[in-house]
Amino acid sequence: MSTKLNENQLIAIHLIATGVKASLISKQLGIREETLSRWRQNDKFNEAVKNATERILTEIVHTHKNLLITSQKIIADALNDEEIDLFKKANLAIRFLSLIKGKEDIEKKSSDNLNQYIDARDLGIRI
């Protein structure tokens, strides 16, 4: 196999990193599953899959953090809005507290999940 990755391999890397099954990848690219399996034995290919997966998971973590920050700002604005009655504010606060009760910090949880995924990949465990 050439040391450079071809266009189909680059597409396959992205699809693998996003969790698409090998059978669907091979069908979409018009290749045999054995070809994809052979690519998976190439260190450069696997390193590219690992890097793509890390980028995707990191982006998911950032997106979740941004959504959480935006949601908290909206909740804070609603709680500080003098036009909203006290009963609605209390209901909003209780619902928010019940959602976060016992939850880990989202950044820690997401980072832990990312690290577990990377560790599993490094050990050759397919996830």
C-alpha positions as CSV (number, residue, x, y, z in Angstrom):
1,M,0.0,0.0,0.0
2,S,1.2,3.5,-0.8
3,T,2.3,5.7,2.1
4,K,-0.1,8.4,0.9
5,L,-3.8,7.9,1.6
6,N,-6.1,8.1,-1.4
7,E,-9.4,9.9,-1.7
8,N,-11.5,6.8,-0.8
9,Q,-9.4,6.2,2.3
10,L,-9.8,9.8,3.4
11,I,-13.6,9.5,3.0
12,A,-13.5,6.1,4.9
13,I,-11.5,7.7,7.7
14,H,-14.2,10.4,8.2
15,L,-17.0,7.8,8.0
16,I,-15.3,5.5,10.5
17,A,-14.7,8.4,12.9
18,T,-18.3,9.4,12.8
19,G,-19.4,5.8,13.6
20,V,-20.6,4.5,10.2
21,K,-20.5,0.7,10.0
22,A,-17.9,-0.9,7.7
23,S,-20.6,-2.5,5.5
24,L,-22.2,0.9,4.8
25,I,-18.8,2.4,4.2
26,S,-17.8,-0.2,1.7
27,K,-21.1,0.0,-0.1
28,Q,-20.9,3.8,-0.3
29,L,-17.4,3.8,-1.6
30,G,-18.0,0.9,-3.9
31,I,-15.2,-1.2,-2.3
32,R,-15.2,-4.6,-0.7
33,E,-15.3,-4.9,3.1
34,E,-12.0,-6.8,2.8
35,T,-10.4,-3.7,1.3
36,L,-11.6,-1.6,4.2
37,S,-10.3,-4.3,6.6
38,R,-6.9,-4.2,4.9
39,W,-6.8,-0.4,5.2
40,R,-7.6,-0.8,9.0
41,Q,-4.3,-2.7,9.3
42,N,-2.3,0.3,8.1
43,D,-0.7,2.4,10.8
44,K,-1.1,5.7,8.9
45,F,-4.8,4.9,8.3
46,N,-5.4,4.1,11.9
47,E,-3.6,7.2,13.1
48,A,-5.8,9.3,10.8
49,V,-8.9,7.6,12.1
50,K,-7.8,8.3,15.7
51,N,-7.1,11.9,14.9
52,A,-10.4,12.4,13.1
53,T,-12.3,10.8,16.0
54,E,-10.5,13.0,18.5
55,R,-11.4,16.1,16.5
56,I,-15.0,15.1,16.2
57,L,-15.4,14.2,19.9
58,T,-13.6,17.5,20.9
59,E,-16.1,19.4,18.8
60,I,-19.0,17.6,20.4
61,V,-17.6,18.6,23.9
62,H,-17.3,22.2,22.8
63,T,-20.8,22.2,21.4
64,H,-22.2,20.8,24.6
65,K,-20.4,23.3,26.7
66,N,-21.7,26.2,24.5
67,L,-25.2,24.9,24.7
68,L,-25.0,24.6,28.5
69,I,-23.6,28.2,28.8
70,T,-26.4,29.5,26.5
71,S,-29.0,27.6,28.4
72,Q,-27.8,28.9,31.8
73,K,-27.8,32.4,30.5
74,I,-31.4,32.1,29.3
75,I,-32.4,30.6,32.6
76,A,-30.6,33.4,34.5
77,D,-32.3,36.0,32.3
78,A,-35.7,34.5,33.0
79,L,-35.1,34.4,36.7
80,N,-34.0,38.1,36.7
81,D,-36.9,39.2,34.5
82,E,-39.3,41.3,36.6
83,E,-42.2,40.6,34.3
84,I,-42.2,36.9,35.0
85,D,-44.2,36.0,38.2
86,L,-42.5,34.4,41.2
87,F,-44.4,31.0,40.7
88,K,-43.0,30.6,37.2
89,K,-39.5,31.5,38.3
90,A,-39.7,29.0,41.2
91,N,-40.9,26.3,38.8
92,L,-38.1,27.1,36.4
93,A,-35.5,27.0,39.2
94,I,-36.8,23.7,40.6
95,R,-36.8,22.1,37.1
96,F,-33.3,23.3,36.4
97,L,-32.0,22.0,39.8
98,S,-33.7,18.6,39.3
99,L,-31.9,18.3,35.9
100,I,-28.5,19.0,37.3
101,K,-28.9,17.1,40.6
102,G,-26.1,14.6,40.9
103,K,-24.7,15.3,37.5
104,E,-21.0,15.5,36.9
105,D,-19.4,18.6,35.4
106,I,-20.1,18.4,31.7
107,E,-16.5,19.2,30.8
108,K,-15.1,16.5,33.1
109,K,-17.6,13.9,32.0
110,S,-17.0,14.6,28.3
111,S,-13.2,14.7,28.7
112,D,-13.4,11.4,30.6
113,N,-15.5,9.8,27.8
114,L,-13.0,11.1,25.2
115,N,-10.1,9.7,27.1
116,Q,-11.7,6.3,27.5
117,Y,-12.4,6.2,23.8
118,I,-8.8,7.1,22.9
119,D,-7.5,4.6,25.4
120,A,-9.7,1.9,23.9
121,R,-8.6,2.7,20.4
122,D,-4.9,2.7,21.5
123,L,-5.5,-0.8,22.9
124,G,-7.0,-1.9,19.7
125,I,-10.5,-2.3,21.1
126,R,-13.1,-1.5,18.4
127,I,-15.9,0.7,19.8
